[in-house]
Amino acid sequence: MRALEKCISVLGMRFKRRGQGKIKPILIVLCLISAIIPSFMNDSSAELIDRVVAVINREVILYSELQEAVEHAKDTGEEKSEREILEELIDRTLLLEQAMKFQVEIETYNRDGREARKVIDDYINRRIKAFIHVPFDEIDRYYISHKDEFGGRNVYEVWDKIENRLRIEQLKAKLDEHISLLKKEASIRIQLENK
């Protein structure tokens, strides 16, 4: 309070000397405001509501979204770090952004909803999965190297099972490669603090 009084008296004396006595009330108000505002800013009850943990091109991932994904992973029994889950959210955001480029009829979407998953799945099916082909000789080689796994059944009985397994492996590899390319072309800034 003494600093406020000193501020008012010094400013008042400066302006009285120059013959500007009418400005004194304005200065007093300004000094009062400058003394009051810092007390509000130092309020210890201020609370951080949310913050940005990643920026991907023009999309953001909020801390609350990350925590929701972490809780979902815990509920489903997955043991992943916060950083791994953030990487998955970044990958999903990149895929959704790419998918939206090819889905012009969908103008708005709910990032967390089924609609977004449908758009991403459709994109993966059309742009990646459609180009996966498993050659016959690769299925034969897999059968021969894993024969004991099929309990004496011949290759034709387990053909579809082997083909699906190999398609899934190829899809995962192609998807990882595609996401890696998207990451190289994207502007990604991560602001996750280690706690």
MODELLER restraints for C-alpha pairs under 7 A, 6 or more apart:
rsr = mdl.restraints
at = mdl.atoms
rsr.add(forms.Gaussian(group=physical.xy_distance, feature=features.Distance(at['CA:4:A'], at['CA:31:A']), mean=6.65, stdev=0.5))
rsr.add(forms.Gaussian(group=physical.xy_distance, feature=features.Distance(at['CA:4:A'], at['CA:35:A']), mean=6.67, stdev=0.5))
rsr.add(forms.Gaussian(group=physical.xy_distance, feature=features.Distance(at['CA:7:A'], at['CA:31:A']), mean=6.96, stdev=0.5))
rsr.add(forms.Gaussian(group=physical.xy_distance, feature=features.Distance(at['CA:8:A'], at['CA:28:A']), mean=5.86, stdev=0.5))
rsr.add(forms.Gaussian(group=physical.xy_distance, feature=features.Distance(at['CA:8:A'], at['CA:31:A']), mean=6.72, stdev=0.5))
rsr.add(forms.Gaussian(group=physical.xy_distance, feature=features.Distance(at['CA:12:A'], at['CA:24:A']), mean=5.67, stdev=0.5))
rsr.add(forms.Gaussian(group=physical.xy_distance, feature=features.Distance(at['CA:15:A'], at['CA:21:A']), mean=6.23, stdev=0.5))
rsr.add(forms.Gaussian(group=physical.xy_distance, feature=features.Distance(at['CA:50:A'], at['CA:62:A']), mean=6.76, stdev=0.5))
rsr.add(forms.Gaussian(group=physical.xy_distance, feature=features.Distance(at['CA:50:A'], at['CA:63:A']), mean=6.10, stdev=0.5))
rsr.add(forms.Gaussian(group=physical.xy_distance, feature=features.Distance(at['CA:50:A'], at['CA:64:A']), mean=6.38, stdev=0.5))
rsr.add(forms.Gaussian(group=physical.xy_distance, feature=features.Distance(at['CA:51:A'], at['CA:62:A']), mean=5.63, stdev=0.5))
rsr.add(forms.Gaussian(group=physical.xy_distance, feature=features.Distance(at['CA:51:A'], at['CA:63:A']), mean=5.54, stdev=0.5))
rsr.add(forms.Gaussian(group=physical.xy_distance, feature=features.Distance(at['CA:52:A'], at['CA:60:A']), mean=6.53, stdev=0.5))
rsr.add(forms.Gaussian(group=physical.xy_distance, feature=features.Distance(at['CA:52:A'], at['CA:61:A']), mean=5.91, stdev=0.5))
rsr.add(forms.Gaussian(group=physical.xy_distance, feature=features.Distance(at['CA:52:A'], at['CA:62:A']), mean=4.46, stdev=0.5))
rsr.add(forms.Gaussian(group=physical.xy_distance, feature=features.Distance(at['CA:52:A'], at['CA:63:A']), mean=5.92, stdev=0.5))
rsr.add(forms.Gaussian(group=physical.xy_distance, feature=features.Distance(at['CA:52:A'], at['CA:191:A']), mean=6.99, stdev=0.5))
rsr.add(forms.Gaussian(group=physical.xy_distance, feature=features.Distance(at['CA:53:A'], at['CA:61:A']), mean=5.81, stdev=0.5))
rsr.add(forms.Gaussian(group=physical.xy_distance, feature=features.Distance(at['CA:53:A'], at['CA:62:A']), mean=5.53, stdev=0.5))
rsr.add(forms.Gaussian(group=physical.xy_distance, feature=features.Distance(at['CA:53:A'], at['CA:63:A']), mean=5.62, stdev=0.5))
rsr.add(forms.Gaussian(group=physical.xy_distance, feature=features.Distance(at['CA:53:A'], at['CA:190:A']), mean=5.84, stdev=0.5))
rsr.add(forms.Gaussian(group=physical.xy_distance, feature=features.Distance(at['CA:53:A'], at['CA:191:A']), mean=4.56, stdev=0.5))
rsr.add(forms.Gaussian(group=physical.xy_distance, feature=features.Distance(at['CA:53:A'], at['CA:192:A']), mean=5.06, stdev=0.5))
rsr.add(forms.Gaussian(group=physical.xy_distance, feature=features.Distance(at['CA:54:A'], at['CA:60:A']), mean=5.71, stdev=0.5))
rsr.add(forms.Gaussian(group=physical.xy_distance, feature=features.Distance(at['CA:54:A'], at['CA:61:A']), mean=5.14, stdev=0.5))
rsr.add(forms.Gaussian(group=physical.xy_distance, feature=features.Distance(at['CA:54:A'], at['CA:189:A']), mean=5.51, stdev=0.5))
rsr.add(forms.Gaussian(group=physical.xy_distance, feature=features.Distance(at['CA:54:A'], at['CA:190:A']), mean=4.27, stdev=0.5))
rsr.add(forms.Gaussian(group=physical.xy_distance, feature=features.Distance(at['CA:54:A'], at['CA:191:A']), mean=5.58, stdev=0.5))
rsr.add(forms.Gaussian(group=physical.xy_distance, feature=features.Distance(at['CA:55:A'], at['CA:61:A']), mean=6.40, stdev=0.5))
rsr.add(forms.Gaussian(group=physical.xy_distance, feature=features.Distance(at['CA:55:A'], at['CA:188:A']), mean=5.64, stdev=0.5))
rsr.add(forms.Gaussian(group=physical.xy_distance, feature=features.Distance(at['CA:55:A'], at['CA:189:A']), mean=5.10, stdev=0.5))
rsr.add(forms.Gaussian(group=physical.xy_distance, feature=features.Distance(at['CA:55:A'], at['CA:190:A']), mean=6.47, stdev=0.5))
rsr.add(forms.Gaussian(group=physical.xy_distance, feature=features.Distance(at['CA:56:A'], at['CA:186:A']), mean=6.88, stdev=0.5))
rsr.add(forms.Gaussian(group=physical.xy_distance, feature=features.Distance(at['CA:56:A'], at['CA:187:A']), mean=5.75, stdev=0.5))
rsr.add(forms.Gaussian(group=physical.xy_distance, feature=features.Distance(at['CA:56:A'], at['CA:188:A']), mean=4.58, stdev=0.5))
rsr.add(forms.Gaussian(group=physical.xy_distance, feature=features.Distance(at['CA:56:A'], at['CA:189:A']), mean=6.61, stdev=0.5))
rsr.add(forms.Gaussian(group=physical.xy_distance, feature=features.Distance(at['CA:57:A'], at['CA:186:A']), mean=6.01, stdev=0.5))
rsr.add(forms.Gaussian(group=physical.xy_distance, feature=features.Distance(at['CA:57:A'], at['CA:187:A']), mean=4.89, stdev=0.5))
rsr.add(forms.Gaussian(group=physical.xy_distance, feature=features.Distance(at['CA:57:A'], at['CA:188:A']), mean=6.32, stdev=0.5))
rsr.add(forms.Gaussian(group=physical.xy_distance, feature=features.Distance(at['CA:66:A'], at['CA:86:A']), mean=6.45, stdev=0.5))
rsr.add(forms.Gaussian(group=physical.xy_distance, feature=features.Distance(at['CA:69:A'], at['CA:85:A']), mean=7.00, stdev=0.5))
rsr.add(forms.Gaussian(group=physical.xy_distance, feature=features.Distance(at['CA:70:A'], at['CA:82:A']), mean=6.57, stdev=0.5))
rsr.add(forms.Gaussian(group=physical.xy_distance, feature=features.Distance(at['CA:70:A'], at['CA:85:A']), mean=6.75, stdev=0.5))
rsr.add(forms.Gaussian(group=physical.xy_distance, feature=features.Distance(at['CA:91:A'], at['CA:179:A']), mean=6.44, stdev=0.5))
rsr.add(forms.Gaussian(group=physical.xy_distance, feature=features.Distance(at['CA:94:A'], at['CA:182:A']), mean=6.73, stdev=0.5))
rsr.add(forms.Gaussian(group=physical.xy_distance, feature=features.Distance(at['CA:95:A'], at['CA:120:A']), mean=6.29, stdev=0.5))
rsr.add(forms.Gaussian(group=physical.xy_distance, feature=features.Distance(at['CA:96:A'], at['CA:116:A']), mean=6.93, stdev=0.5))
rsr.add(forms.Gaussian(group=physical.xy_distance, feature=features.Distance(at['CA:96:A'], at['CA:120:A']), mean=5.50, stdev=0.5))
rsr.add(forms.Gaussian(group=physical.xy_distance, feature=features.Distance(at['CA:99:A'], at['CA:119:A']), mean=6.27, stdev=0.5))
rsr.add(forms.Gaussian(group=physical.xy_distance, feature=features.Distance(at['CA:99:A'], at['CA:120:A']), mean=5.86, stdev=0.5))
rsr.add(forms.Gaussian(group=physical.xy_distance, feature=features.Distance(at['CA:99:A'], at['CA:123:A']), mean=5.24, stdev=0.5))
rsr.add(forms.Gaussian(group=physical.xy_distance, feature=features.Distance(at['CA:109:A'], at['CA:115:A']), mean=6.44, stdev=0.5))
rsr.add(forms.Gaussian(group=physical.xy_distance, feature=features.Distance(at['CA:109:A'], at['CA:116:A']), mean=6.31, stdev=0.5))
rsr.add(forms.Gaussian(group=physical.xy_distance, feature=features.Distance(at['CA:110:A'], at['CA:116:A']), mean=6.22, stdev=0.5))
rsr.add(forms.Gaussian(group=physical.xy_distance, feature=features.Distance(at['CA:128:A'], at['CA:174:A']), mean=7.00, stdev=0.5))
rsr.add(forms.Gaussian(group=physical.xy_distance, feature=features.Distance(at['CA:129:A'], at['CA:171:A']), mean=6.19, stdev=0.5))
rsr.add(forms.Gaussian(group=physical.xy_distance, feature=features.Distance(at['CA:132:A'], at['CA:167:A']), mean=6.86, stdev=0.5))
rsr.add(forms.Gaussian(group=physical.xy_distance, feature=features.Distance(at['CA:134:A'], at['CA:163:A']), mean=6.71, stdev=0.5))
rsr.add(forms.Gaussian(group=physical.xy_distance, feature=features.Distance(at['CA:134:A'], at['CA:166:A']), mean=6.96, stdev=0.5))
rsr.add(forms.Gaussian(group=physical.xy_distance, feature=features.Distance(at['CA:134:A'], at['CA:167:A']), mean=6.61, stdev=0.5))
rsr.add(forms.Gaussian(group=physical.xy_distance, feature=features.Distance(at['CA:139:A'], at['CA:162:A']), mean=6.40, stdev=0.5))
rsr.add(forms.Gaussian(group=physical.xy_distance, feature=features.Distance(at['CA:139:A'], at['CA:163:A']), mean=6.41, stdev=0.5))
rsr.add(forms.Gaussian(group=physical.xy_distance, feature=features.Distance(at['CA:143:A'], at['CA:155:A']), mean=6.41, stdev=0.5))
